[in-house]
Amino acid sequence: MGRQLYEAIIDGILGGGVYALMAVGLTLIFGVLDIINIAQGILVVTAAYLSYVLSVHLHIDLFLGLLVTVPAMFLIGVGIQLLFMRPLRGRERVSMSLLASYAVAIILEGVLYAIFGPNTVQLNAWYVTKGVKILGGAEPYYLPYIYLFGFGLAVLLVGVIYFMLYRTTFGRSIRATMQDHTSARLIGIDVNRVAALTFGIGVAVTAVGGMVFGSLNQFNANTGYDLISRLLAIIVLGGLGSIGGALVASVLMITVESIVDIWSPSYAVVVFYAALVLVLLIKPTGLFGKREARAQ
């Protein structure tokens, strides 16, 4: 049992890094635009399919393929913001954005289903099937390299986003827009440009998350539904708009689920959401969320 616990903790921590790759973009979009992007789950799947096409049909390494998929997902994100989110106005903008992003999710799901069909696929590479020896004994435990690479990418991306937010002129524009859209306009910030670029960045991050997720899991066009429910739980637990909170909450939630899975796989998912409810009862703003008034 002790060995299983160690394995579960290792899997949970590194698996949480994979979910952080997908959740960081979602919480960034909310922090700047007050938009809960319901389409984030299917966008992760879209990114996974892009990596699949590059790998299977063009024989491009999964990590090298990010040079293509990251810009492609950025452009998709900017397009979604321009076509579906920017036209929304008035007091109902936030609630209408939920419907708009859900419509985007349905459209993308239909397109992916038409192209790839209902069968599940999975990404493959040497670092997916091979691993590093963590525990010895009669039954050695090998951790796939993709887990280590994915966790490293999660930490790196969080660091890059923090640097962008707090050490660049564009980051100051983002933070000003997060605090008050009207005041940001008055000091000369192009709020529409900031919104489009931020949405693009939030979606571009899914290229990395989708590649790692698709390497560890089978997926098809319907996989986005389970993903978005988990990602929403993670960003709410971490605190809506908190980049670091998304990373911590991802590791915490996936580790708890992995540990409970040892004793009762059927209750693992239940505990995942029960932990969310418990934390919100104690701290409604999430682990790193802050109460603040924000003018639009």
N, C-alpha and C positions, 0 to 999 in steps of 0.2 A: 504493500500500500504506500509505503514511504517513497519508493521509486516512482510509482505512478503519480504521486503528488508532485514530485520534482519535475517530471515530464510535463504534467498539466500546467504548472507555473511557467515553465520555459515556453511551451506552446502558446499559452495565453498572452504572455508579454510580447513575444515576437509577432503573434497573430494580431494583437492589438495595434501594432505598428502598421499592419496592412490596412486595417480599418481607418486608422488615422489618416492615411494617404487619401482616402475617399471622403472623410468627414471634414478635413481642413478647408477644402474648397466650399463646401456647403455652409460652414459657419462664417467664412469670409464674406460670402454673398449676403448672408443675413445681416452681418454687422454693418455693412455699408449701405445696402439697399432696402433693408427690412423685408426681404423676400425669402420665404422658405421655398426653396427650389425643389418641388416634388419630383422633377425630372432628373435629379442628380443620380438616382439609382440606375435608370436606363442609360444615362450618359456614361456611367462606369462600364456598363455592358457594351455600349457602343465603342468605347475605347478598347475594351478587351477584344472585340471583333476586328477592329483596325489592326491590332497587334497580331491577331490570328491570320489575317490576310497577308500581312507583310512577312510573317514567319513561314506559313505553309506554301503560299503561292509565289513569293518573291525570295524566299530563303534568306531573309534578313534577321539577324539576331534580335531577340526581344528588347534588349537594352539599347542596341543601336537603332532599333525602330522607333524609340522614343523621340529621336530627332525629327521624325515625321509626324508621329501621333500627337505630340504635345502642341506643335503649331496648328495642326488640323483641329484639335479639340478647342484650342483658343479661338479660332475663327468660327467654329460652331457656336461657342458661347457668346461671342460678340453678336453673331447673327440672331441668336435667340433673344438677346436683350433688345436689339434694335427692332425686331419684328413683333415680338410678343409682349415685352415688358415696358418699353419706353412709351408706347401709346396709352398706357393706363394712367389715369389722372383722378384726382379728387380723393375724398375720404375713404372710398371703398378700394383704393389702389392695392392695399396689402392683401385684402381678402380676394380681390379679383386676380392678383398675381398667383394665388394658389390654383385657381381654375386654369389660368393661362399655362402655368408650368405643368399641370396635369394633362392639358391638351397636348403640350409638347411631348410628354412621356408617351401618350397614346400614339401619336404620329410616329415617333421613333421606333416604338415597339412594332408597329405595323410594317414599317420599312425593313427592319431587321428580320422580321418573320418572313416577309416576302423574299428577301435575298438569301437568307441562310436556312430557313425552314425551322421545324420544331425540334430537331435533334440537338442534343447537347454536344459541346465540343470542349476541349481543354488545350491550353497552350503547353508547349513542351520545349525543353532545352536541357543541356547537360546539368545546369545548376538547379533544375527542378527535380531531377531523378537522383542526383548525387548529394551527399551531405557530409557534415563534419561530425565526428564521434564525440558525443557529450558525456554519456555514461557508459561505463564498461560492464563487466560481469558476464554471466552466461548468455545474456541476451543484450548485446550492445545497442545503445540508442543513438541513431544517426539523425541529426537535424538537417533537413534540406537547406542548401545554401541560399535558396530563394527567400527563406524566412529571414536570414541574416541580412541579405541585400535589401529586402523590403523594409525592414526596421531601420536600417541605416538611411535609406532614402526618405523615410518618414521624418526622422530627426533632421536630416539635411534640409528638406523642404520647409519644415516649420522654422528652421533657422533662417532660411532665405526669405521667407515671408516676413518674419520679424525684422530682418535687416531692411527689407523694402519699406515696411511701414514706418520705421523709426529712424532710418538713416538716409532716406532719399527724399527729394522734393516731391516726387509723385506720392510717396507714402504720407507726407504731410497733407497733401491734397485729399488723400483717402480718409485720413483721420479727421480732417476738418469737415468732410462730407458726412462722416459717421456721426459727428456731434450735432451738426445743424446745417441742413441743406441751404436754407435761405441765407444764412451768414456766409457760407462758403461762396455762394454766387456773388454776394456783395463785395467780397474781397478779390473777385476776379477769377475764381476757379470755375472751369468748365465742368459743371456737375454731370452733364450728360456724357461727356467724354470719360470722366472718372468712372461713372456707372458702367459704361460699355466695357472698358478695359478691365475693371474689377470682376465683372461677370465672366469675361473671357478667361481671366486668370483662375477664377474659381472652378471653371469647367476644365481648363488645361491641366490642372492638378489631377483630374480623374484619369488622364492618360496614363500616369504612373500607377495610380491605384488600380485601374482596370487591368493593366498588364500583370501586376503582381497577383491580384485576385484571380484572374483567369488562369494563372499558372498553378494555383493551389486548389482551384475548384472547377468543376464542370459548370457550364453556363449555356443558356439560350436566351431568346428574346424575353422570356417571362421572369428571368432571374432578378430583374430590377425591383420587383415588388418587395421581396424579402430584404433586399439591400436597403431600400429607402426607409423601411421601418426601423432597421437597426441604426442607420446613420442618424435619423431624427432623434432616436433615444440617446445616442451618444452626444450629440451637440446640445441637447437639452440638459443632460447630466453635467457636461463640462461647463455649461453656461453659454447661452446664445451669443454669438459674436466673439467668443474667446478662442483664439488659435491654440494657445497652450492647453486650454481646457479640453479641446477636442482630442489632443494627443493623450493626456492623462486619462480621460474618460474612456477612450478606446482601449487602452491597456488594462484599465481596471475592470471594465465590463467583460471583455473577452477572457481575461484571466479567471474571473469569478465563474463564468459559464464553463470554462474548461475544467475547473476544479470540481464543480458540481456534477459534470458529465461523468466523472469517475464512479460516483455512487448511483446516479440515476439520470441517464441520458434524456429521458422523457421530461424531467423537470429542469434541465439545463436552460432551456429557452425561457421558461417561466421565471426562474431566478434572475435572468438577465433583465427582465422588465420589472420584477419585484424590487431589485436593487435601485432602479431608477425611481420608482414610486417612493421608496423609503428615503432616499436622499432629498427628493423634492418636498417631502413632508417636513423635513428638518430645515432645509435651505431651498426655498422655492426658486431662487435665481440660479440654481445649479452650483457646482463646486467653485467655479471661478467667475460666475456672473455678478454683475453689479446693478443695483437699482439706480437708474438715471433717467432724467427727463430729456427727451430728444425732440427738438422742434423740426418740423418738416417745411 
